[in-house]
Structures are given as C-alpha cells and as structure tokens.
Amino acid sequence: MRRGLRFVPLALLLAVVLELAVFVGVGRALGFGAAVLLVFAASLLGLVLLRREGMRAWRGFRAAAAAGQPPGGQVTDGLVGLAGALLLAAPGLVSGLVGVLLLVPPVRRLARAGVRRATERRVSSMVAGDLFGPRTVRVRQGAPQPAPQPEQPVVVDGGRAIEGEIVEPRH
C-alpha cells in the first residue's frame, strides 16, 4: 500500500499541469471568458449533483439494509456517483470530463465493477461476502487439469541426499 503512495505527489503535479494545459488550449480556442464560464458551470453542476448523488447513495444503502440484502452494490454505486460528482465540482476541465464520464451509466457500471473487484481483493472473503453477498465463480468445462504435485522433501543423512523419504537420524 505504501509503495503506491509515493507516486501521489507526482500524479497530482501531472494532473495540475494537464488541467492548466487543457484550460489554456480551450481558452485559446473559445476565448478566456468562455473557458472560465465553462469551468464555473461545470463546478456548479458538480455541486448540485454531489448533493443528489449523496442522497441517492444513502437511500440505496438504507433500502438494502432494511431488506436484509448485502449493501455492497449500493455502496459501490454511491461511491462511484459521489466520485463523479466530486470530480465535476472540482475546478478543471479534465476532472470535470472524468466526473461526467463516471456519471454515464455504462462507464459507471464498469467503474463499479472495478471498485468491487478491488474491494474483494483487499478485504477478507468473509467481509466481502457480507458486503456483496455470495461470489459468483465461473467454472470452465473441459478436461480436468492435474493438481500440482508438492515438492518432495530432501533429507540429508550422513552427507547424502535422500529424496522423497524422511529418515530418522541415527543415534
């Protein structure tokens, strides 16, 4: 986990440089005032959607809990929606575009599946089962594959190696 965190400052710096470059490009194409207005409108829309997505996530979580179903699907959907709205609310054209994409249903489904897979990898199978319910496992038909054979222990007896058998030491 800590290994990946060392790249966060570099990623943030690259994101800021990218945002500035895109803003300058859009400012040259449309005019500075139009670019500022576009960023302001996107941020305002993001703030409105942030409230809506937050309420939607909370209602979905409560409905799942009341029905006795695992709340993981509603939680991940809510997280993806909140992330999209938050990125849209952040001032910037690239972050706004990513935020809008996360709110589009097909992209949202893909992101939700990614969040679910990442969560299942990082938590115990018992916690993942409580969050998302029983896992679906794909079984492929075909010839059974032989199980890998465990390595045979090598025991040294008086300077010679004996494979596959365990020899009691002589006294």
Buried (B, 14 or more C-beta within 10 A) or exposed (E): EEEEEEEEEEEEEEBEEBBEEBBEEBBEEEEEEEBBEBBEEBBEBBEEBBEEBBEBBEEBBEEBEEEEEBBBBBBBBBBBBBBBBBBBBBBBBBBBBBBBBBBEEEBBEBBBEEBBEEBBEEBEEEEBBEBBEEEEEEEEEEEEEEEEEEEEEEBEEEEEEBEEEEEEEEE
